[in-house]
Amino acid sequence: MGEWLQTGLAPWIWMVLGIALAALEILLPSFFMLWLGVSAIVVGLVTWLVPLSLAVQLLLWGILSLLSLLAWFKWVAPRMKDKTLSGMAMEKAVGQIGTVLNYTASNQRGTLRFSAPVLGEDEWRFICTSELQPGDRVMVMDFSGNDLIVTPKV
């Protein structure tokens, strides 16, 4: 009865377990099960090269799982934080300098162009209470819906 405890699990069992745990990550998107699965696959590869008892296999799997989880949460996950500017449009655009393409004084609206795209666009509509001419330089101060509020650049 205790013979299988001394011989351990076959390498293919660890591989199947590893693939199943990694596939379970699809249902539980936390990157937790993935590392348990990867560790099981590594134990399967090691067991394929070197026969190990079940106790050593389980110990190796536990240590690899713990190390991979610690490495993930300490070094990899913080670098994968959302570094896009989504939700930070105002912070990205305020202070940018653009050139007036056209301006209608009657409704105080016009179009400006940035030398480099701002939030993916190089041309934007703007609102300005000051009199402007095409070619004038303006600085973004705020947003009003999808339009920029600008002031003349002195």
trRosetta pair geometry for C-beta under 8 A, 3 or more apart (Angstrom, degrees):
i j d omega theta_ij theta_ji phi_ij phi_ji
2 5 4.9 -42 -169 28 70 122
2 6 6.7 66 139 -19 80 98
3 6 5.9 -59 -158 36 39 107
3 7 6.3 22 153 -9 72 111
4 7 5.7 -59 -137 46 37 103
4 8 7.8 -154 174 8 59 10
4 54 7.1 52 138 -43 67 138
5 8 7.9 31 180 -68 24 43
5 53 7.2 24 146 -176 57 100
5 54 5.1 -91 -154 34 49 134
5 55 7.2 43 175 -34 88 90
6 53 5.5 -54 -160 -127 40 108
6 54 7.4 -27 -24 8 8 94
7 51 7.6 -49 -161 -175 67 114
7 53 7.0 24 -10 -122 3 60
7 54 7.3 37 73 -34 44 92
8 47 6.5 -146 131 -137 138 125
8 51 7.1 164 42 -175 130 73
8 52 5.3 77 -62 93 168 63
8 53 5.0 175 -52 -169 104 21
8 54 4.2 177 -108 -62 60 57
8 56 7.2 -52 -87 54 134 89
8 57 4.9 121 -148 -18 121 135
9 13 4.4 -101 172 72 114 137
9 14 6.0 128 103 -46 123 87
9 47 7.2 -13 81 -166 74 167
9 54 6.2 85 -18 -110 77 89
9 57 6.1 -165 31 127 94 168
10 13 4.9 101 62 -5 79 102
10 14 7.8 -150 96 -1 47 83
10 47 7.6 142 172 132 24 132
11 14 5.7 -56 -158 36 41 110
11 15 6.4 41 148 -21 71 105
11 44 4.5 102 -170 -168 73 73
11 45 7.2 95 -157 -72 119 18
11 47 4.4 -179 -89 92 83 102
11 48 3.8 67 -116 -66 164 84
12 15 5.3 -51 -147 36 39 116
12 16 6.2 38 155 -18 69 102
12 44 7.0 93 -80 -153 14 121
13 16 5.9 -52 -146 37 31 108
13 17 6.2 32 152 -18 63 108
13 44 7.5 -171 68 -107 49 106
14 17 5.6 -55 -145 40 30 113
14 18 6.1 35 154 -23 65 107
14 40 5.1 -164 -173 175 77 79
14 41 6.9 152 137 -100 90 23
14 43 4.8 -128 -159 93 144 95
14 44 3.1 -173 91 -72 112 88
14 47 6.0 123 5 27 149 139
14 57 7.2 -122 -80 -169 131 122
14 61 7.7 -142 -136 -85 113 124
15 18 5.6 -54 -148 35 29 113
15 19 6.4 25 156 -15 64 105
15 40 7.6 170 -88 131 17 91
15 41 5.8 60 -122 -123 59 70
15 44 4.1 150 -52 177 72 168
15 45 7.9 94 -80 -48 97 66
16 19 5.8 -54 -146 38 31 109
16 20 6.2 32 154 -19 65 108
17 20 5.7 -57 -146 38 29 112
17 21 6.3 27 156 -17 65 107
17 37 7.6 -162 128 -126 62 68
17 40 4.7 -114 101 178 101 148
17 44 7.8 167 45 -56 95 121
18 21 5.9 -55 -145 37 29 108
18 22 6.2 25 157 -15 64 108
18 37 4.5 107 -169 -174 58 66
18 38 6.6 101 -161 -80 111 12
18 39 7.4 -163 -114 68 105 43
18 40 3.4 -167 -76 88 84 100
18 41 3.5 159 157 -50 165 76
18 42 7.8 142 -109 6 148 55
18 43 7.7 173 -62 42 122 90
18 44 6.2 -106 -7 -5 133 129
19 22 5.7 -55 -144 40 30 110
19 23 6.1 30 155 -19 65 108
19 37 6.6 118 -66 -166 10 118
19 41 7.1 89 -47 -79 66 110
20 23 5.7 -55 -144 39 29 111
20 24 6.4 39 152 -29 62 103
20 37 7.1 -165 68 -115 46 112
21 24 5.5 -47 -150 26 33 118
21 25 7.6 53 146 -34 56 88
21 33 5.1 -153 177 179 78 88
21 34 7.6 164 131 -97 86 17
21 36 4.8 -107 173 98 145 98
21 37 3.3 -172 87 -75 99 89
21 40 6.0 112 22 14 139 140
22 25 5.7 -31 -172 1 42 119
22 33 6.9 171 -98 128 24 88
22 34 5.4 58 -129 -130 72 59
22 37 3.3 -162 -45 117 76 160
22 38 6.6 90 -82 -48 115 66
22 41 7.7 9 -30 -30 131 125
23 26 6.0 -26 -180 4 54 112
23 37 7.6 142 5 -114 56 157
24 27 5.7 -53 -167 39 56 106
24 28 6.1 4 147 24 84 107
24 33 4.6 -100 89 165 104 156
24 37 7.4 169 33 -57 96 128
25 28 6.3 -78 -132 68 33 75
25 29 6.6 71 169 -103 71 47
25 30 7.6 -128 -142 42 78 61
25 31 7.0 48 -145 -96 121 32
25 32 7.8 171 -110 55 89 54
25 33 4.6 -162 -73 76 74 106
25 34 4.4 44 -85 -60 150 86
25 37 7.1 -95 -28 5 113 139
26 29 7.3 3 -155 -69 21 83
28 32 7.1 -56 127 51 118 103
28 33 5.6 91 73 -8 119 132
30 33 7.1 85 57 1 94 83
31 34 5.3 -45 -148 31 51 126
31 35 6.8 51 160 -20 72 101
31 72 6.1 -172 142 177 122 143
31 77 7.2 173 78 -87 155 110
32 35 6.6 -66 -165 32 28 101
32 36 7.0 22 146 -12 63 108
32 69 7.0 32 -136 -118 68 112
33 36 5.5 -55 -151 38 41 113
33 37 6.1 43 152 -21 71 106
34 37 5.7 -61 -154 37 29 111
34 38 6.3 28 152 -19 66 105
35 38 5.5 -44 -139 35 37 112
35 39 6.3 41 156 -20 64 103
35 65 6.3 116 129 -146 93 64
35 68 4.1 179 -164 118 113 119
35 69 5.2 153 103 -70 155 69
35 72 5.8 -105 -68 -27 144 145
36 39 5.8 -54 -151 36 30 112
36 40 6.5 32 150 -21 63 105
36 65 5.1 28 -109 -127 65 118
37 40 5.6 -52 -148 33 33 111
37 41 6.5 34 153 -19 65 102
38 41 5.7 -53 -151 35 33 112
38 42 6.5 35 150 -19 65 104
38 68 6.2 -179 80 -159 121 166
39 42 5.6 -53 -149 35 34 112
39 43 6.4 36 151 -19 66 102
39 61 5.5 111 139 -154 109 65
39 64 3.8 153 -140 110 104 110
39 65 4.2 -106 16 -68 171 69
39 68 5.7 -146 -61 11 105 141
40 43 5.6 -50 -148 35 34 112
40 44 6.5 40 150 -22 64 102
40 61 6.0 33 -92 -133 61 117
41 44 5.5 -50 -152 33 34 116
41 45 6.6 34 150 -18 65 102
42 45 5.6 -51 -149 35 34 111
42 46 6.3 33 152 -17 67 105
42 64 5.6 -160 74 -164 137 160
43 46 5.7 -53 -144 39 33 110
43 47 6.0 33 155 -19 66 109
43 57 5.6 95 -177 -161 123 81
43 60 5.3 138 -111 103 102 114
43 61 4.7 -21 -55 -76 152 89
43 64 6.7 -157 -52 27 93 149
44 47 5.7 -56 -142 40 28 110
44 48 6.3 34 154 -26 62 105
45 48 5.6 -51 -150 30 31 116
45 49 6.8 19 154 -10 63 105
46 49 6.0 -64 -155 41 33 103
46 50 6.1 -34 170 42 72 98
46 52 7.1 18 123 -14 101 136
46 60 6.6 -116 75 162 154 157
47 50 7.0 -77 -121 70 25 59
47 51 6.9 46 -164 -121 67 35
47 52 5.5 -92 -108 28 81 102
47 57 6.0 26 -81 -108 126 114
52 56 4.3 -117 -180 90 110 122
52 57 5.0 141 101 -59 119 81
52 60 7.1 6 152 -5 168 141
53 56 4.9 91 56 11 78 102
53 57 6.9 -139 97 -7 39 90
54 57 5.4 -54 -145 37 33 115
54 58 6.2 31 157 -17 67 105
55 58 6.0 -55 -147 38 28 108
55 59 6.2 28 153 -18 63 109
56 59 5.5 -53 -143 39 31 113
56 60 6.1 34 155 -20 65 106
57 60 5.8 -55 -147 37 27 111
57 61 6.3 27 154 -18 63 108
58 61 5.6 -53 -144 38 31 112
58 62 6.2 33 155 -20 64 106
59 62 5.8 -54 -148 36 29 112
59 63 6.3 26 156 -16 64 108
60 63 5.9 -56 -145 39 29 108
60 64 6.1 25 158 -14 65 110
61 64 6.0 -57 -141 42 27 108
61 65 6.0 30 158 -22 63 110
62 65 5.8 -56 -145 36 26 112
62 66 6.3 24 158 -17 63 108
63 66 5.9 -56 -147 38 29 109
63 67 6.2 24 157 -15 65 110
64 67 5.8 -57 -142 41 29 109
64 68 6.0 24 161 -16 66 110
65 68 6.1 -59 -143 40 25 105
65 69 6.2 23 158 -16 63 110
66 69 5.9 -58 -146 38 27 109
66 70 6.2 25 157 -17 64 109
67 70 5.8 -56 -145 39 29 110
67 71 6.2 28 157 -18 65 108
68 71 5.7 -52 -143 39 31 112
68 72 6.2 37 155 -24 64 105
69 72 5.6 -52 -146 33 30 114
69 73 6.4 13 163 -5 65 109
70 73 6.4 -65 -143 45 27 98
70 74 5.7 12 165 -10 66 120
71 74 6.2 -65 -134 45 23 102
71 75 5.7 -31 -173 30 64 113
71 76 6.7 49 138 -8 75 107
72 75 7.6 -76 -120 52 8 73
72 76 5.0 -48 -142 47 49 120
72 77 5.8 61 155 -30 71 103
73 76 7.8 -9 -35 51 15 81
73 77 5.2 -7 -122 20 40 138
74 77 7.8 80 23 35 18 97
74 78 7.6 -31 166 -2 25 116
75 78 7.2 -79 -161 35 14 102
75 79 7.1 0 159 -8 55 116
76 79 6.1 -73 -160 39 32 107
76 80 6.4 19 154 -16 70 115
77 80 5.7 -66 -146 38 34 109
77 81 7.7 64 154 -51 61 75
78 81 6.1 -15 -167 -24 42 110
82 86 7.2 -62 169 45 126 110
85 88 4.6 -104 -166 68 69 105
85 89 6.8 104 142 -79 103 46
85 91 7.6 -145 -154 72 101 99
85 92 4.9 44 -168 -57 145 141
85 119 6.8 -119 99 -104 134 81
88 91 4.6 -41 180 40 91 117
88 92 5.9 94 120 -26 87 98
89 92 5.8 -64 -151 39 31 109
89 93 6.0 9 163 -6 70 116
89 119 5.5 36 -133 -100 92 147
89 143 7.1 53 111 -64 113 151
90 93 6.3 -68 -139 44 25 98
90 94 5.8 25 170 -26 68 112
90 142 7.4 -2 -142 -145 107 54
90 143 5.8 -101 -97 -7 92 121
91 94 6.5 -45 -128 28 21 108
92 96 7.9 16 140 -41 60 125
92 118 6.5 156 135 -169 101 89
92 119 5.9 122 100 -61 138 94
93 96 5.5 -68 -164 9 51 127
93 118 5.3 96 -108 163 82 131
93 119 6.3 -31 -63 -17 107 121
93 140 5.0 -84 151 134 87 161
93 143 7.2 79 74 -65 141 102
93 148 6.6 -128 160 -112 136 117
94 140 5.5 -130 -117 110 35 101
94 141 6.7 30 -137 -162 89 17
94 142 6.9 26 -101 -80 107 39
95 139 6.6 -18 -146 -172 29 105
95 140 6.5 -38 23 65 24 89
96 114 6.1 -19 162 -116 127 127
96 118 5.3 18 -130 -94 173 148
96 139 7.2 159 80 -151 36 61
96 140 4.8 22 51 15 84 123
97 114 7.7 120 86 -128 45 80
97 137 5.8 2 -175 -176 106 107
97 138 7.2 159 -152 81 59 37
97 139 5.5 -30 -96 -96 70 74
97 140 7.9 -130 -70 -1 26 80
97 153 5.8 45 -133 -81 106 153
98 112 3.9 82 127 152 133 124
98 113 6.0 162 -167 75 101 29
98 114 4.7 -63 -102 -79 97 65
98 115 8.0 -163 -117 -13 56 66
98 124 7.1 -91 -108 41 170 108
98 126 7.7 174 73 -46 142 147
98 137 7.3 159 83 -153 33 60
98 138 5.7 -23 65 63 83 86
98 139 7.9 152 19 -94 71 27
98 140 7.1 62 -1 -43 111 95
98 150 7.3 -80 47 -115 111 149
99 112 6.2 156 75 -161 34 84
99 113 5.4 -24 61 61 90 85
99 114 7.9 157 15 -90 74 24
99 115 7.8 77 -7 -54 109 79
99 135 6.4 -20 -171 -141 104 30
99 136 7.4 152 -154 78 59 35
99 137 6.0 -36 -98 -99 63 62
99 138 7.7 147 -105 19 15 80
100 103 5.5 -14 -172 -40 130 115
100 110 5.9 10 -152 130 99 146
100 111 7.7 111 -161 82 57 47
100 112 5.4 -48 -99 -101 44 87
100 132 5.1 -180 -99 158 166 127
100 133 6.9 127 85 91 140 33
100 134 5.5 -137 111 -122 94 37
100 135 6.4 -35 64 31 88 24
100 136 4.6 17 16 55 127 84
100 137 7.7 -128 -6 -71 85 16
100 138 6.0 79 -54 -12 94 117
101 110 7.1 170 60 163 69 100
101 111 4.6 -37 57 95 117 96
101 112 6.1 176 0 -109 85 26
101 113 5.5 78 -51 -17 113 101
101 123 7.1 -2 -12 -134 149 108
101 134 6.1 0 177 -132 22 97
102 110 5.2 -162 99 -153 56 95
102 111 5.3 30 44 37 87 95
102 134 5.9 -6 -89 -85 45 106
103 109 7.5 -177 -147 102 59 29
103 110 3.5 -36 -100 -79 61 146
103 128 7.2 -41 -137 51 124 120
103 132 4.3 167 -81 81 175 105
103 133 7.0 -108 38 -94 129 14
103 134 6.9 -164 7 -60 91 61
103 136 7.9 -7 -19 36 146 122
104 107 5.4 20 103 40 115 89
104 108 7.6 -66 90 -16 70 13
104 109 5.8 -3 52 63 99 72
104 110 6.2 167 11 -77 64 78
105 108 6.8 20 -159 -79 36 53
105 131 6.1 6 -111 -120 118 80
108 127 5.8 47 123 -161 97 75
108 128 6.0 -148 -179 70 88 46
108 129 5.7 1 -148 -98 141 43
109 125 6.5 -1 -174 -178 104 101
109 126 7.0 164 -153 85 59 45
109 127 5.6 -29 -98 -99 73 65
109 128 8.0 138 -100 22 26 68
109 147 7.2 -61 -132 -144 105 147
110 125 7.3 167 93 -154 30 61
110 126 5.7 -20 67 60 76 89
110 128 7.0 -28 24 22 112 109
110 132 6.6 -104 4 77 160 134
111 123 5.9 9 180 -176 108 103
111 124 7.1 165 -153 86 64 34
111 125 5.7 -43 -97 -101 69 55
111 126 7.1 140 -112 14 19 84
112 123 7.1 171 87 -148 39 59
112 124 5.7 -17 60 62 86 83
112 126 5.2 23 -3 -9 115 134
112 138 6.0 -94 -108 49 150 123
112 148 7.3 -68 38 59 126 135
112 150 6.9 73 -25 -35 156 165
113 122 5.7 23 -158 146 81 88
113 123 5.1 -25 -98 -95 77 75
113 124 8.0 158 -90 19 31 68
114 117 6.5 122 79 -112 121 19
114 118 4.9 98 -7 -12 171 106
114 122 5.2 -128 57 -152 82 63
114 123 7.8 -151 14 -70 73 31
114 124 7.4 40 -20 1 102 109
115 122 7.9 -97 100 -149 5 108
116 122 7.3 -120 150 -110 15 99
117 120 5.7 -14 161 -166 128 11
117 121 5.8 146 -153 67 96 13
117 122 4.6 -73 -91 -63 70 78
118 121 6.7 -36 65 67 63 68
118 122 7.4 109 13 -106 69 40
118 124 7.2 -37 64 -35 115 134
118 140 8.0 174 158 -23 169 157
121 124 6.1 110 110 -68 123 83
124 147 7.5 133 164 -142 94 48
124 148 5.2 51 135 -6 136 122
125 146 7.1 54 51 113 114 87
125 147 4.7 -63 103 -115 99 90
125 148 7.2 159 91 19 49 78
126 138 6.9 127 145 106 167 155
126 140 7.9 -119 -118 -104 122 80
126 147 5.9 144 -117 -177 24 90
126 148 4.4 -35 -109 70 87 91
126 149 7.0 144 -164 -98 82 16
126 150 4.7 0 -173 1 138 119
127 144 5.8 -12 19 37 142 140
127 147 5.3 72 -20 137 98 132
127 148 7.2 -173 23 88 70 44
127 149 5.2 -29 68 -105 98 67
127 150 7.3 150 68 20 45 74
128 132 5.7 48 89 -23 146 132
128 138 6.5 -89 -86 -132 146 144
128 149 7.3 138 -81 -163 56 54
128 150 5.0 -41 -79 72 108 85
128 151 6.7 155 -135 -95 101 32
128 152 7.4 95 -168 -46 137 71
130 151 6.6 76 4 -148 132 62
130 152 5.2 -86 95 -19 153 110
132 136 4.8 -132 -158 49 90 149
132 138 6.9 -14 -118 -65 142 123
132 152 6.5 -176 -95 -84 95 101
133 136 5.3 110 57 -31 67 111
136 152 6.2 -53 168 -129 126 97
136 153 7.7 159 163 36 79 85
137 152 7.4 86 82 -166 59 64
137 153 3.9 -54 113 48 100 129
138 150 4.0 49 158 161 126 134
138 151 6.5 158 -157 77 85 27
138 152 5.8 -61 -105 -107 75 36
138 153 5.7 -162 -107 -18 15 90
139 150 6.3 153 73 -155 34 85
139 151 5.8 -23 58 61 87 80
139 152 7.9 30 14 124 81 14
139 153 4.9 109 -30 -82 94 92
140 148 5.0 -65 -126 -170 102 127
140 149 7.4 94 -159 70 62 50
140 150 5.5 -49 -96 -97 44 85
141 149 5.1 -65 66 103 97 92
141 150 6.2 151 5 -116 89 27
141 151 5.5 59 -38 -8 130 102
142 148 7.6 145 82 -165 40 57
142 149 4.3 -4 63 50 86 122
143 146 7.8 -16 -168 -117 105 12
143 147 7.2 138 -162 79 62 45
143 148 6.3 -47 -106 -110 59 49
143 149 6.7 -143 -74 4 7 91
144 147 5.0 -23 69 70 89 97
144 148 7.7 107 23 -159 78 4
144 149 5.4 84 -17 -49 105 104
